[in-house]
Amino acid sequence: MTTAVPRTGRPRVARFAKLRYDGSRGRHVLLGPETVVVLNPTGADILELCDGHHSVADIVDELGRRYDRVVDDEVTQFLARLA
């Protein structure tokens, strides 16, 4: 079960997790204790904006400027899976 992420929420990457670019994979990864999550470009963009200052609505708006099509529910579902 996933936890709903409100559009007014201001997500932040957990202190124990690190967003890094892995040159050998040519992709961004999210590093956590004993885990590595290989991200697609959109996932990396979302997490780069998870700084505690941007709301979920802000993140969706920014992604809308970067990409042709952004679905609010997909962003909130992505964040909920990582919560």
C-alpha positions as CSV (number, residue, x, y, z in Angstrom):
1,M,0.0,0.0,0.0
2,T,1.3,3.5,-0.9
3,T,0.8,6.6,1.1
4,A,-0.9,9.5,-0.7
5,V,1.4,12.5,-1.3
6,P,-0.6,15.8,-1.1
7,R,0.0,18.4,-3.8
8,T,0.8,20.9,-1.1
9,G,3.4,18.6,0.4
10,R,7.1,19.6,0.2
11,P,9.0,16.4,-0.3
12,R,12.6,16.0,0.6
13,V,15.0,13.2,-0.2
14,A,15.8,11.4,3.1
15,R,19.1,12.3,4.7
16,F,20.4,8.7,4.4
17,A,19.6,8.7,0.7
18,K,21.9,10.3,-2.0
19,L,21.0,11.2,-5.5
20,R,24.1,10.6,-7.7
21,Y,25.0,10.3,-11.4
22,D,26.6,6.9,-12.1
23,G,28.9,7.2,-15.1
24,S,29.2,3.5,-15.6
25,R,25.5,3.2,-16.0
26,G,25.0,6.5,-17.7
27,R,22.1,7.2,-15.4
28,H,21.2,8.8,-12.1
29,V,20.8,6.5,-9.1
30,L,19.3,6.9,-5.7
31,L,21.6,5.4,-3.1
32,G,20.2,4.2,0.2
33,P,21.3,1.8,2.8
34,E,22.0,-1.5,1.0
35,T,19.9,-0.3,-2.0
36,V,20.5,1.3,-5.4
37,V,17.6,2.5,-7.4
38,V,18.4,3.2,-11.1
39,L,16.4,6.2,-12.2
40,N,15.1,7.2,-15.6
41,P,15.6,10.9,-16.5
42,T,12.2,11.9,-15.3
43,G,12.6,10.2,-12.0
44,A,16.0,12.0,-11.5
45,D,14.4,15.3,-12.4
46,I,11.6,14.7,-9.8
47,L,14.1,13.8,-7.1
48,E,16.4,16.8,-7.9
49,L,13.3,19.0,-7.1
50,C,12.6,17.2,-3.8
51,D,14.5,19.7,-1.7
52,G,11.9,20.6,0.9
53,H,11.2,23.9,-0.8
54,H,9.2,22.8,-3.8
55,S,5.7,21.6,-3.3
56,V,4.4,18.6,-5.3
57,A,2.4,21.1,-7.4
58,D,5.6,23.1,-8.0
59,I,7.4,19.9,-9.1
60,V,4.6,19.0,-11.5
61,D,4.6,22.6,-12.9
62,E,8.4,22.5,-13.5
63,L,8.2,19.1,-15.1
64,G,5.5,20.5,-17.4
65,R,7.9,23.2,-18.6
66,R,10.6,20.5,-19.3
67,Y,8.4,17.8,-20.9
68,D,5.5,17.7,-23.3
69,R,3.2,15.8,-21.1
70,V,3.2,15.4,-17.3
71,V,0.5,13.6,-15.4
72,D,0.0,14.8,-11.8
73,D,-1.0,11.3,-10.6
74,E,2.2,9.7,-12.0
75,V,4.3,12.2,-10.1
76,T,2.5,11.6,-6.8
77,Q,2.5,7.8,-7.3
78,F,6.3,7.9,-8.0
79,L,6.8,9.9,-4.8
80,A,4.5,7.7,-2.8
81,R,6.4,4.5,-3.8
82,L,9.6,6.1,-2.5
83,A,8.0,7.3,0.8
